[in-house]
Amino acid sequence: MEEQVVYWGTGKRKDAIARVRIKPGSGEYTLNGKKLEEYFPRKTHQILVKQPLQLTGTIDQYDVIAKLEGGGVSGQAGALRHGITLALIEADETLRPMLKSAGLVTRDSRMKERRKYGLKKARKKPQFSKR
């Protein structure tokens, strides 16, 4: 039995984590056991996820299998994009400059700000009462 080559990448965005595997195939996406259109019904998220493969011209060369957890829908889409990018770089190092110039290699470090004591949320103060 011939072993197929699999490339790994772990993407993160906000509180979402995507563990991504790409393998040579026909361009199918399997996200937590579902198809791309089923997992991300919004077209904007689908476009965001496909961006690294479209940019490098490998959209129909790799199958993407990913396990997504944590965060919300947009965070998971961003994490998946980051994971696919890192897996592509592992597959072919020559794609790195192209992906780097598009800003896909860098992890988006923006996180939710922590809540401070005496406040209702990170910056929201309790209502002021003069009397």
Buried (B, 14 or more C-beta within 10 A) or exposed (E): EEEEEBBEBEBBBBBBBBBBBBBEEEBEBBBEEEEBEEBBEEEEBBEBBBBBBEBBEBEEBBBBBBBBEBBEBBBBBBBBBBBBBBBBBBBEEEBEEBBEEEEBBEEBEEEEEEEEEEEEEEEEEEEEEEE
